[in-house]
């Protein structure tokens, strides 16, 4: 899955949009990467989550989502 849009906010913060990235509904997942961590929200089902980036030798970077709430 590739980011459809990547925006650099400042030296420590970036945002990405992952089409069909939500594990709950398959909707677009918006991701914010900052010094505080990686946070996600699905624009379709409103699933809020905290994610972890894991480096995999074969797959590259993997985003692992821990669902926190639904807004």
C-alpha positions as CSV (number, residue, x, y, z in Angstrom):
1,X,0.0,0.0,0.0
2,X,1.4,3.4,-1.0
3,X,0.7,6.8,0.4
4,X,-1.5,8.7,-1.9
5,X,-0.4,12.0,-0.5
6,X,2.6,12.9,1.7
7,X,2.9,16.3,3.4
8,X,5.9,17.5,5.4
9,X,4.7,19.9,8.2
10,X,8.1,20.6,9.7
11,X,11.4,18.8,10.4
12,X,9.7,16.5,13.0
13,X,6.2,16.1,11.6
14,X,4.7,14.6,8.5
15,X,1.3,13.4,7.3
16,X,0.3,10.7,4.9
17,X,-3.0,9.4,3.4
18,X,-3.2,5.7,2.8
19,X,-6.0,4.7,0.5
20,X,-7.8,1.6,1.7
21,X,-5.6,1.5,4.8
22,X,-8.2,1.2,7.6
23,X,-8.1,-2.3,9.1
24,X,-11.7,-2.0,10.2
25,X,-13.6,-0.8,7.1
26,X,-11.0,-0.5,4.3
27,X,-11.4,3.3,4.1
28,X,-8.7,5.9,3.7
29,X,-6.4,6.1,6.7
30,X,-4.8,9.5,7.6
31,X,-1.5,9.1,9.4
32,X,0.5,11.7,11.3
33,X,4.1,11.0,12.2
34,X,5.7,13.2,14.8
35,X,8.1,13.2,17.7
36,X,5.2,12.2,19.9
37,X,4.5,9.1,17.9
38,X,2.4,7.8,15.0
39,X,-1.4,8.5,15.1
40,X,-4.1,7.5,12.7
41,X,-7.7,8.3,11.9
42,X,-10.0,6.7,9.3
43,X,-12.0,9.3,7.5
44,X,-14.8,6.8,6.8
45,X,-15.5,4.9,10.1
46,X,-13.7,7.4,12.4
47,X,-11.5,4.7,14.0
48,X,-8.7,6.4,16.0
49,X,-5.5,4.6,16.6
50,X,-1.9,4.7,17.6
51,X,0.5,3.0,15.3
52,X,4.0,1.6,15.4
53,X,6.4,1.5,12.4
54,X,8.3,-1.8,12.3
55,X,11.2,-2.4,9.9
56,X,10.9,-5.7,8.1
57,X,13.8,-7.2,6.2
58,X,11.6,-8.4,3.3
59,X,8.7,-6.0,3.3
60,X,10.4,-2.7,4.2
61,X,8.4,-0.6,6.7
62,X,5.2,-2.0,8.2
63,X,2.6,0.1,10.0
64,X,1.0,-1.8,12.9
65,X,-2.1,-0.1,14.2
66,X,-3.4,-0.3,17.7
67,X,-7.1,0.8,17.7
68,X,-7.9,3.2,20.5
69,X,-11.5,4.5,20.0
70,X,-14.2,5.4,17.5
71,X,-15.1,9.0,17.3
